Amino acid sequence: MRITIQITKRTYMKKINYLVALLLFLSNSLSAQVINAYARVTAISGTTLTLASVNESAHTFNVGEKAILIQMQDDVIGSNTADDASFGDLASIGSAGNYEVVTITNKSLPTIQVNAISNTYNTCVNCRVQLVSFRRLGAPHYTTTGNITGLAWNGDIGGIVALEVPGTLTLNHNITADGIGFRGGATSIDYYDGSTSCYATPYRANDNRHGFKGEGIYRNTLTTYNNARAKILNGGGGGNHINAGGGGGGNFTAGGRGGPGWNATFDGCPVSTGGYGYGGISLSSVITEKRIFMGGGGGGGQQNNTAATAGGNGGGIIFIKANQIVTTGCPSRVISANGLNASNTVGSGIDGAGGAGAGGTIILQVENYTLSSSCPLIIRANGGNGGTVNSSTHGGGGAGGQGAIFASVPAQPANSIFQTLNGQAGCNNNSNPCNNFAGSASGTNNMGIFFLGYGTPLPVLNLHFKAYYLNESQPFVNLAWQNDNLNHKGKFKILKSYNDETWFTFAENILTDNDNQIATYERIDTELGGELIYYQLVMEDWNGKTLHTETQSVWITETQKVYPNPFHNEFTVEGIELNSEVIVFNELGQVVYESKAITPKWVIPAYDWRDGLYIVKIVSPSGSIKVQKMLRRE
């Protein structure tokens, strides 16, 4: 259908705002640097990975360095392939979203060997597994020199930013994975059959007269699944003829449905019979810190006047491991994995608009934050906004669902803003204010934020190995671990390093069966040197399989005294600034004590505390933070 309308001031201003937003996005994207290496994993045999599509233009896979092995897509659609509303439902999650940190032990492309693989990964035709370098920056501290981003997902590789800073990461720039996740669907071709009908079918088709579906955690290889309104897992469905809008992508929450389309009436097609694209599904029932996803792409709109818009891309994934994050100057710093807005329809705007991309995922293994009140840190994985039409009722785009954020602290740090917001639904017409919206994303804002307590959200092989600094009669590092995997018996050794590069053996011994009980071990290191010491536990079972734990870093500092350690009924914090905040967490990340010190020597009562490890966090009035691990014993 073709209608000529006058471009109003409101429409003009929308275009200006859109152009400004686009220029800002392009400016940030063009100035950002990619820091990782990427490769598709085509086969896994033991600990040997066969690679393809290797991209080392920004970094190189190196022996001795870490990488992230992750299942991006899996054959999770099952039998949900009928031409009805059930198309694209989740059958079984399989290995989708599984990931772990591995260490590269040998490289001879097209193969790479790693130290160990704990999860199961599938490399089927509908699957994609990826290896991404876990870029180490700093020795041990690092200050950003420009904005950081990742390679955009291309169906084989990309979509991830991963970096590790052993010391302090000072953010003078932003780290973003906005719109580098699953791709949005394209618009239909121009097509109009001359009717004023509402087309609720088909749900899936090889028919480009309908909008294309957005991309999600199932790799589509069949053209018969390309188009029409049904979602495809967390990818939004395309809008059907006539002029229906695309559905928003999903991640932690489901994306919103598109606008139902045009039928020559003031209100447009009823939702019950319209051809709106379905929103991508919510993956909240399977998402944990050990199973994560990129944001789903939005579905494309249907057009007959060359005015429709494509679906927005989903947000990617960000992994950051650091001892501390610091912000300076600015007015703010951003760590962002947002889904992209879908564009508003162009010209007279009498076509369907695209659905928005869903927010991605952010994993933060950071225990300390020193964030200036004049430079707060914004951490976000928000859904994008659906596209809006600029004419009488057609089909706006569905809202993008929110992503997820996992942080290894017990509570939100001071001067930080955490966001997982649902996007906004597009408007189905040019009313001002809008009186007819496409569909909203499911759930409520900020459902996808998780504070896990002190520890690591990164899933690596871990024999519960811990290293922490103590000071009794003399300073020492206590090394303690449990072997609760009774299938792994053999010999172990502890590696030690002063720079996280050159390692030597600190201790070694023989494991015994211990009558099939959980075995607990402990070693003391009194030979301390330097500001920072690294430890790693290596275990070799009787079959020769070698397993590595995550590296533990220990700061050796005496700027303030916290004693005695171990303690019993009380301990003392000495040399502390007046009005410093003293917070103590137990091993579960729960606050057991909180107060402001009004003298330089402050006594902490602990009479009713259980034995175990405690974290003492001291925040000075100037914002500096000290963290001390303390052990309570009877």
C-alpha positions, 0 to 999 in steps of 0.5 A: 500500500502506498500513502503520501503524508506530510513530514511533520516536525516530530518526524524531522526531529526523530531523524535528527536524533537518530542521526546524532545517535548513529554518529555517536555509535559509529564514533565509539566503534571506529575509535575502539580497538579489538584486543583478542584472537578468535578461532572456530573449534571444528573438532575436539579430541581429548585436549586437542582442538582443531581450529578454523577461521583463525583470526590473530590480527589483534592478538595471537594464541600463545603457548602458556597463555589462557583462552576461553573455550565457549559453546556459542550455539548448539542443536537446541531446537529439537523437534520444534520445527513445525509451521506453527507458534511452537517453532523455535522453542527450546527443546534441550539446552545441550552444551549451549552457553558452556564455557571455561578458562583453559591454558594453551600447552601446544600450538601447531595450527590448525591444532592447539592443545590445552591443559584440560577440558572439563565441560562437554562441547558439541561441534555439529552442523547446527553448533558453533564452538569458539576459542578466544584468547584471554588477553593478559594486560599489565605487569601487573597494572594496566591503564587503558589507552583507548576504547576496547571492543571485540570482533563482531560475531560473523556466524563463526567467530567473534562477539567476545571481549576478554581481558585479565589484569593481575593488578589494577585496571585503570579505566581511562576509556570504555570497554564495550560489546554493544551490538557485536552479538547475534545478528538481527534479521534483514527486511523482506523484499518489497511485496504487496498483494493488493489486499487489506488482510492480516496474515497470521501465517506462515510461522517459518518459511523460505519466503523473503516476502516476509521479514527474516528471523534474528539469530540466536543460540541455534545455528540455522542451516535450512532456508525453510527456517529463514523467514516469517514470524516465529522466533528461533530460540532467542532470536526474534521472528520477522514481520509477516506481510502486510507491514508487520514489525519484527520481534525483539531478541531475548537473553535473560528476559524474552524480547517483545513481539512486533506490531501486528501490521496494517489492514487499512483501519485506524488501529491496524491488524488486531494482535490476535490475527496480526503477523507480528514477529514473535519475541526471542525466548527468555533463557533465564531458566538456564543462565548461570555464571557458568552458562552464558549467552550473547543477546539474540538479534531482532527480527526484520520488518516487512515492507512494500514501500522500501521503508522497513528496517532490519532487526538490531544486533544483540550485545556480546559477552565481556570477561574481565578479571582484575584485582581492582578497577579504578576510574579517574577524571571523566564524567563516567566510564562504561563497561557495556554489552547492550543490544542495539536499537532497531532503526525507525522506518524511513521516508514516509514510514509506511512499512514494518520496523525491526525488532531490537537486539537483546543485551549480552552478558558481562562477567566481572571477576574483580574484588576491589573497586576504587571509583571516583564519585566524579567518575562513576562506573556504569556496567550495563547489559541493556536491551535495545529499543524497537523501531518506530513507524512514521505513519498511520498504523503499521508495525513497530519493532518489539523491545529487546530483552535484558542481558545478565551481569555476574560480579564476584563481590557481595554487593554493588560497589560505591559509585557504580551503576549496574543496569540490565534494562529491557528496551522500549517497544517501538510505536506502531503509528505516528501519534504523539504521544504514542497510543499503539505500541509493539510488544514489551520485553518480559520481566522487570528491569535489573532482573539479570544482575547477580552479586556472587560474593568474593570468589571467581565466577569463571568456571575453571577446574578448581580443587578449592585452592586458596592462597592468602597472606597472614602475619603472626610471628612473621609474614607468610602465605597460607596455601590450602586446598581440598581434593573432593574429586576422588577420581583424581589420585596421583601427585601434585605440585604447587607452582610459584611466580613473581611475574605470572610468566616465569614459574618454579616448583614451590612444593610437591607431594603424593596424594593418597586415597584417604579412604574415599574421603575428601582430602584437605592439604595445607602448605606455608610459604615464608619466602616472600618477595615483591609486592605480588606473588602468584600460585597455581596448583597442578595435579597429575592423576595416575593416568597421566592427565594433568589438571591446573587450578586457577592462578591465585594472586596474593598482595604483600602489603603492610600499609595497615596492620590487621592482627592477630591472624589467625584470630579467635574472639577479636582482632584489631585494625591499626593505622586506619584513617578516622571515619574509615568504613570497616566491613567484614564478609564471611566465606558466603559473601555475607556481611557479618560486621560493619562500622565506621572507625572513630579511632586509629586503632579499632577492635572488631569483636568476633565472639559468636563467629564460626571458624573459617575464612573472613574478608576485611574490607577497609574503605577510607574517606578518600575512597581507597580500599584495602582488603585483608583475608583473615582466618578464625580458629578456636 
